[in-house]
Amino acid sequence: MKTLVDQLSQYADYHRDGRNILTHFVGVPMILWAVVILLSRPAWVLEGSGWVLSPAVLAALAASVYYMLLDTRYGISLAVVLALMLAAGAWLAQQTLSLWLGTGIGLFVVGWIIQFVGHYWEGRKPAFMDDIVGLLIGPLFVLAEMGFALGWRKEVQHAIELRSGPVRHTQQAAL
């Protein structure tokens, strides 16, 4: 299994333009939440426990385990984010079909539009087009980049920049 730095560096190779990274701060959470919403139906209540099981819960559990295997701190943080998204997704899944689908599909489409604008600025295709695991690494990358902006996990940032180079900031990226 690749390490945290291996995965983040491979993803970072496609994300060195500061504007592209900024679009990921918006687009990736929108896409992730959309997937959680859309996978929140069907749902089954586990008899006697009150627990609800859905494809979204299974996917979130699998993703959380993978993230924790890569890095405990990032894994716990992403598990909390996914739990919040699951709660909101479960609520939306109980609403009308049009609200559930409209919200899920709307977030998904707008999130991808934002992503493709960022990759246009980057001048490079999204990472998942070369490695499907990039779809799973996107949320981890966003969390890591947010932490780097706050001065956290400098050792991880340094290791990534040694492999992928520093983020390029332009005047437009600062806007």
WOVENPE-V382672 format. One record per residue. N is the residue number from 0. RES is the residue in one letter. SS is DSSP state (H for helix, E for strand, L for the rest). NEAR is the number of other ideal C-beta (glycine too) atoms within 8 Angstrom. D_LAST is the distance of its C-alpha to the last C-alpha in Angstrom with 1 decimal. Layout:
n: {N N}
res: {RES RES}
ss: {SS SS}
near: {NEAR NEAR}
d_last: {D_LAST D_LAST}
This chain:
n: {0 1 2 3 4 5 6 7 8 9 10 11 12 13 14 15 16 17 18 19 20 21 22 23 24 25 26 27 28 29 30 31 32 33 34 35 36 37 38 39 40 41 42 43 44 45 46 47 48 49 50 51 52 53 54 55 56 57 58 59 60 61 62 63 64 65 66 67 68 69 70 71 72 73 74 75 76 77 78 79 80 81 82 83 84 85 86 87 88 89 90 91 92 93 94 95 96 97 98 99 100 101 102 103 104 105 106 107 108 109 110 111 112 113 114 115 116 117 118 119 120 121 122 123 124 125 126 127 128 129 130 131 132 133 134 135 136 137 138 139 140 141 142 143 144 145 146 147 148 149 150 151 152 153 154 155 156 157 158 159 160 161 162 163 164 165 166 167 168 169 170 171 172 173 174}
res: {M K T L V D Q L S Q Y A D Y H R D G R N I L T H F V G V P M I L W A V V I L L S R P A W V L E G S G W V L S P A V L A A L A A S V Y Y M L L D T R Y G I S L A V V L A L M L A A G A W L A Q Q T L S L W L G T G I G L F V V G W I I Q F V G H Y W E G R K P A F M D D I V G L L I G P L F V L A E M G F A L G W R K E V Q H A I E L R S G P V R H T Q Q A A L}
ss: {L L L H H H H H H H H H L L L L E H H H H H H H H H H H H H H H H H H H H H L L L L E E E L L L L L L E E E H H H H H H H H H H H H H H H H L H H H H H H H H H H H H H H H H H H H H H H L L L H H H H H H H H H H H H H H H H H H H H H H H H H H L L L L H H H L L L L H H H H H H H H H H H H H H H H L L L L H H H H H H H H H H H L L L E L L L L L L L}
near: {3 5 7 9 10 8 13 14 12 12 14 12 10 12 12 12 14 11 12 13 12 10 13 15 11 10 14 14 11 13 14 12 12 15 12 16 17 12 11 15 8 5 10 7 8 9 4 4 5 6 6 10 9 14 8 15 10 9 11 14 8 8 11 12 9 9 13 11 7 11 8 6 7 13 14 9 9 14 12 8 10 13 9 8 13 13 8 11 14 13 8 13 12 5 7 5 5 6 9 14 9 8 11 13 10 9 13 13 8 9 15 10 9 12 14 9 9 16 13 7 11 12 6 5 6 9 13 10 6 6 7 5 8 15 7 9 13 15 12 15 14 12 12 14 11 9 9 12 6 6 5 6 9 8 6 12 10 8 10 13 9 5 9 8 4 5 7 8 6 9 5 7 11 7 4}
d_last: {38.3 35.1 33.7 30.4 29.1 30.6 28.8 25.4 25.7 26.8 23.9 21.5 23.0 21.2 17.8 16.7 13.3 10.5 8.9 12.4 12.9 10.2 12.0 15.1 14.4 14.8 17.1 19.6 20.6 21.0 23.2 25.1 25.9 26.9 29.3 30.7 31.3 33.0 35.1 36.2 39.0 41.8 42.4 45.7 46.8 48.8 52.2 53.0 49.7 47.3 44.7 42.9 42.6 40.3 38.8 35.5 37.3 38.9 35.7 33.9 36.9 37.0 33.3 33.6 36.6 34.9 31.8 34.3 36.3 33.2 32.2 33.7 30.8 28.3 31.1 31.8 28.2 27.8 31.3 30.3 27.2 29.5 32.2 29.9 28.9 32.6 33.6 31.2 32.1 35.8 35.5 33.9 36.5 39.2 37.8 38.7 38.3 35.9 33.6 33.7 33.2 30.7 28.4 28.9 28.5 25.7 23.6 24.7 23.9 20.4 19.6 20.8 19.0 15.7 17.2 18.3 15.0 13.7 17.0 16.8 13.8 15.9 18.9 21.1 22.9 22.6 24.7 27.2 28.4 30.1 30.9 31.1 30.7 27.0 26.9 28.3 26.1 22.8 23.0 24.2 21.4 18.8 20.9 21.3 17.6 17.0 20.0 19.0 15.8 18.4 20.7 23.2 25.3 24.5 27.7 26.4 23.0 25.1 27.5 24.9 23.3 26.8 27.3 24.0 22.3 19.1 15.7 14.1 10.7 9.2 7.0 5.3 5.5 3.8 0.0}
